Amino acid sequence: MTGNYDQKCLTYTGWDIEFDTVIGRIGGKALLTIVLLPSSILIARLLDKKDQKHVIAEFDRLERILKNNRKRQKGEGGNWWFFTTALTDRGSEMTDFKCLERSLFPIEEHGDEGLKRCEVYYCDAYSSWQKPHIEELHTLLRRVLPKKSWFDHLTQKEINLICSHINSYSRESLKGATPFQVAPSGFTDRLMYALGLQRIDADDVKLMPSLLDQ
């Protein structure tokens, strides 16, 4: 059941997320950003437009990718392939929680409602601090894509490259480890490849606009 921000969302299972959007120029392409907790792995998807339709479409694409490539863990059932809880803000592109929660792979006993792929929760109004992990990831993302950058010329492959460098960047909050190094069980090389991600050697990590000039 969808609800407001709740402290229980901060007890992460390893497949919980915070998610948000980042805009380029107004009216242009945007990014759907997802941080997998507690590892801080960033997944970003390029949106042609920042609206409900495109956010839901990317959730659908991610569900297909995860279902086909996430290693199933013993004892997991139901929506085991997707995320568990998903915390976001109250932006207009996030408001259709029923479509965000509804799985593409319903099973008969769930009837018309289908199978839920996750539980969506919303932060309190004007309380971005309630999703601190995604906000922190945005500061790293903006090192490569500064504010007022246009995203219209970017490709998903370039966005994946940026995420790969961010996920290979060591953090004090992870005791010097990188997000990839503390990835949750089931986040395999196969899944990384399916998401277009790759490990970057520490000496090659580059978080600046010139990353995209390579």
Secondary structure, 3 states (H helix, E strand, C coil): CCEECCHHHHCCCCCEEEEEEEECCCCCCEEEEEEEECCCEEEEEEECCCCHHHHHHHHHHHHHHHHHHCCCCCCCCCCCCCCCEEEECCCHHHCCHHHHHECCCCCHHHHHHCCECCEEEECCCCCHHHCHHHHHHHHHHHHHCCCCCCCCCCCHHHHHHHHHHHHCCCCHHHCCCCCHHHCCCCCCHHHHHHCCCCCCCHHHCCCCHHHHHC
